Amino acid sequence: MTHWLTHMVEVATLDATSASKDDVAAIGRQVGYEWLNIYRYNGDYESDQAVDSRIDGITAAVAAGDFLVYQYPSLNGPRFETRFIDRMKMRGANVVLFVHDVEILRGSNVADGFDEYNYLNKADALIVHNPVMAKVLHDRGVTVPMIPLYLFDALDDFPLSDNAPSRQLVFAGNLAKSNYLADWAYRSITVFGAAGGSLWEKLTANPQVDFRGALYREQLNAAIGGDGIGLVWDVNTPEGNYADYARFNNPYKLSFYLGHGMPVIIPQEAAAAKFVTANKLGFALSSLADIDPLLADLADADLAAVTANARHIAALLRVGYFTKRALLKAEQTVKFGPLKLPE
């Protein structure tokens, strides 16, 4: 039996679109997975036969009984996703979907005729963000076994800070999901991200915002260092229901901050808030307006404790602990079923 994992080949971006998939692929290779390279492309004008030929070329070495982890979505469209898993199942492979996003939960426009819940049920198992996502998918008709990831890993060899804990707020991410930063009126915040037009003008003019612009991953790692508190806070906009989606998903920026040893501030209704508070990695608040009172009243010892916890979990994120754990659990689930571990 060969272990396979899809590796998306695409142009580097200034956001986290490819970061989490690149990390999963790299971690999979560390534990013996072979890559199936999938190029991002526009296949709208390809025939079904051409799509099948493309998939067969990618997966020529996959045989019956092999274990295949497919990073979903590939962003090559529902037809590619569907025909890929159908052809692998016809070939007799075991297929696990490593779910990065569920478009219907995110409120995205799902292609006509694509039943995403039915698609997820085609797999032998799913690796999903957290137990909250697993429950909502189950409640909406997904019946295959689901393994919670809990946190995306964030591979990084940039040295962790050993400086004293800092109260400096930091935001790094997609500003389209957090456009409130343009009118930020709380304590000063350092912001990394792409912005143009009026958003750029407002950010650069706001005295409470130290706007550093957009940086590629390696540059961002160096620029952000590891001092401060990371803000994980999306809002709904006309472009997407990002705050609603946070009730189900694990934002990659959460892992990015923790991977740098930085505690976080997160909305208390976010799904990831349960993990953050249970492991004392930061603070779950009901409103952005609660940030200033929190940091004003926060004892130095409490800040030191959450910073130490963040630096400890960074060691796990940097070696792929959560991905490795989920891959092993998925294989156990598919190949054996529940294990009884006597005390």
N, C-alpha and C positions, 0 to 999 in steps of 0.2 A: 504493500500500500504506500502510495506517495501522498505527501501533504502539499497542497497547492494553496496559494493565496494571491488574489488579484492585486496588481500594482498599477496604479494609474500614472500614465506618462502624459504630463501636460506642462505648459509653460508656468514658471514660478509666478506667484501672485503676491500682492501686497497685503492680502488678508489671509484668513486661515482656511480658505477653500481646500487647498491641497495639503496643508500641514499635518492634519490628523491622519489622513490616508497614507501619507509618506511615512509617518511614524509607525503606523500599524504594519505596513509592509516591511519596514526595517526590522521591527521587533519579531515579526514572523520568521524572517530569514535567520535571525539569531537562534531560533528554536527548531530549525530544520525544515521550514517551509520553502518550497520552490515558488518562484514568481511566475504568474501569468500576466504579461505586460499588455495593458489595454490603453490604447491611445484615445484621447479625447478628440472627437470629430463630429461633424455635422452629417448624419446619415439620412436626412429627411428625403433625399432623392434616390436612395438606394432601394432596390427591390428586396423583398424578403429573402430571395435566393442569395443575393449579394451579402446581406447581413449574416445569413447562415454560413456562407463561405468564409466571411471574416472571422466569425466565432470559431469555426472549425480549425482555421489556421492558428488562432491564439491557443486553442486547447488540444492541439493534435496529440500531445503526449498523455492526456488525461484518460485513465482507464477505469473500467468497472471496479468498484470497491475503493477507489481513491477518495481522499478526504479533501474537499475544496471549500475554502472560505472566500466568499465573494463580498467585496466592499461595496455596499449599496448606499446611495445611488452612484452609478458610474458617471452620471450626467450626460450619457449618450442617448437618453430618451427611453420611454417605457417599452418601445418595441425591442430595443437591444436588450434591456434588462430581462424581459419576458422570454425572448427566444434563447438567451444565454442559459438561464436556469432550466428551461424545458429541454434543451439539447443535452445538458449535463445529466439531468435525471433520466433521459432516454438512454444515455450511455451507461447508467448504473453507478454514477458517482454519488457520494454523500455530499450534500450542499448545505453549508451554514451561511446565512447572510449576516455580515457584520454591519449593523445598521448605523450609519452616520446621521441620517436625517429621515424622518417620515414626512413626506411632503404634505399629506392631507392633515396631519397634526399642525404643521407649520402654517397652514392656511394658504399654501401655494396653489397656483393653478395647475391641477392635475389634468393630463391629456384626456380628451374625450375617449371613453371606452376603457380606460385603465382603472381597474379596481385594485387599489394598492393593498388593501387588507387581504384580498384573495391572492395577490402576488406573494405577500409575505408567507401565506400558508403553503406555498409550493416548497418551501425550504424544509429541511429536516430539523433545523433549530435556528434560533435567532440570537445574536448577541445584541442586546439593546442597552440604552444608556443607564437605566436605573429601574428599581422596582415600580416606580410610579408609571413610567412608560410601559412597562410590562403589563401592569394592571389595566391601563386604559386601552391598550391594544387587545387584551383578552376580552374586556367588556364590549369591544366593538367587533368581535368575531374572529380574532386570531387565536388559533388553537394549538399551534406547534409549541414545543418547549422554548422558553426564553431564559437566557442567562444575562443577568445584569452586569454591566461593565463597572459601574460606579464612578469612575473617572477616566477620561482619556489620558493616556500617558503623554509626556512631553519630553522627547529626547533632547538632551542639551548637555554640553560639556563645558559651558561657561562657568567659571568659578562662582560658587555660592558666596554671598556676602557674609562676613562675620562682624559687620558693623553693629553698633547699638540699634535697637528697634527704632523705626521712624514712623511718624504720623503723617508723612507726606502722601497724599492721595495720587494714584496713578491710574490712567485709563489707556488701554491699548486694544484697538479692535475696529470693527466696522462702525463708522460714525453714522451711517444711515439708520442703524438700530438704536442710536443713542444721541439723536440730534438735540436733546435737551442741553447738551454741553455748550451749545452756542450761547445760551442765556444763563450759564452757570453762575449762581449767586452765593455759593457756599464757600467754605475754606478753599484755598488755592489747590489746583489740580494740574498735574502734568499729563498732557494728552498726546497720544500717537495715533495716527490714522489718516486716511485719504479724505480730503475735502476740497471742494471747489466752489466757485461762485459766492453766493451770499453766506453759506456756511463757513467758508474759509475766512471771509471778511469778519464775521462775527467772532470766530474763534481767536483770530489774531488781534482783534480789538478789545477783547474781554480781559480786564486786568487780573481776573481770578484764574485765568487759563494760561498755562505755559504750553503753547501748541508747538509740537516738534515735527508735525507732518508725518508722512507715510514712509516706512522703512521696510526693506526686505528682512527676512527672518534673522539672518546672521547679524545684520546691522542693529536690528531691534534688540536682540539678546544683549549686545554690548551697551546699547544706549540705556536700556531700562535697568541694568544692573540687578539689584535684588533688595533694594531698600525702599520701604514704603508699604502702602496698603493698596491692593488692587481692587478697582471698582468693577463689579460684574452686574450691570444694570441695563437691560434693554427696555424699550417702550414700543407700544404699537404705533405704527405710522401708516400713511396711505399705501406704502410699498409692501407692508407685511405686518402680521400680528406677532411681533417678536416677543412682547411681554407675555402674551398668552402661551406661546410656544415654550417659554422658559418654565412653565408649570410642568413640562414633560421631559425636557432635554437637559443635557450637561453641556454648557457652552465651553468651547475650546479655550476661551480666554481664562476661564477658571483654572484650567490645568496649566496654562501658560504662567499665570501669576504664581501658583503654588510651586510649579517647577523651578521658579526663581527664588523660592523661599519666602514669598510675600504672603501674609495673611490677606483675607478678602472681606469685602462688604458685598452682600447679596440680598435681593428681596426675600422676605420671609416666606412668600408664597411660591418661590421657585422650587422646583423638584430637588435641585442640588443643595438647597439650604439645609436639608435634613442631614446630609453627609457632612457639610461644613460645621454645623453646630454639634453634631454627635462627636466629631473628632477635634472640636475646639480649634478650628482653622481660621476663624474669623467671626463675623457678626452678621446676623440676619435681621434686617430692619423692615419696617412697614412703609417707610417713605424716605426719599432723599433728604427731606428736611430734618430727619433724625440723625444725620451724619455729624453735623456740628456739635450737638449736645453729647453724642456718644464720645467723640474724640476729646471734647473738653473735660468730660468727667472720667475718662478712662484712666485707671491707675497704671503707673509705669509697669508694675509687676504683671498686670493682666495683659498689657501689650507685649511684654517680653514673653509671656507664656504662649500666646497665639503665634508669635513670630517663631519661637522655637519649634512649635508643632509644624508650622509650614515648612521650616527648613528640614525637619525630619522626614516629612512625607515627600519632599522634593527628591530625596534619595531614592524613593520607590518609583516616582514618576520618571526619573531620568534613566532607569534601567528597564522600563517597560513592564513593571510588576502587574498592573491591572490588565493589560492586554494578554500577557502570558497566562495569567490566572484564568481569564475568560476563554482563551483558546483551549486550554486543558479541560476546563469544565465542559465546553461544547463538545469536545471529542468524547469525553466520558459519557455525556448525555446521549449522543448519537450512537456510539459504538457499544455501550454497555447498559446505560440506564442509571437509575439512582443507585448509589453505593450505600451500603449499610456499614457504618463505621462504629463498631462496638466500643464502649468506653473501657 
